[in-house]
Amino acid sequence: MTRKHTRFEKARVIGARSLQISMGAPPLIELSKKFMDPVDIAMSEYDLGVIPISVIREE
């Protein structure tokens, strides 16, 4: 069962992925001229669902 991420989980995933990109990790999407900022790239990857980061909740 897949749940929607909370805004805090989304921010954490995008922040972690943008840090990876800024440190030299290859982007998982095709880039165009408009994507120059690591945060924008990470947000696009998140929207497409290609970020290989899992969120584990303890309930």
Summary of the structure (lengths in Angstrom):
residues: 59
radius of gyration: 12.0
end to end distance: 14.5
largest distance: 42.2
contacts: 108
relative contact order: 0.21
helix: 46%
strand: 0%
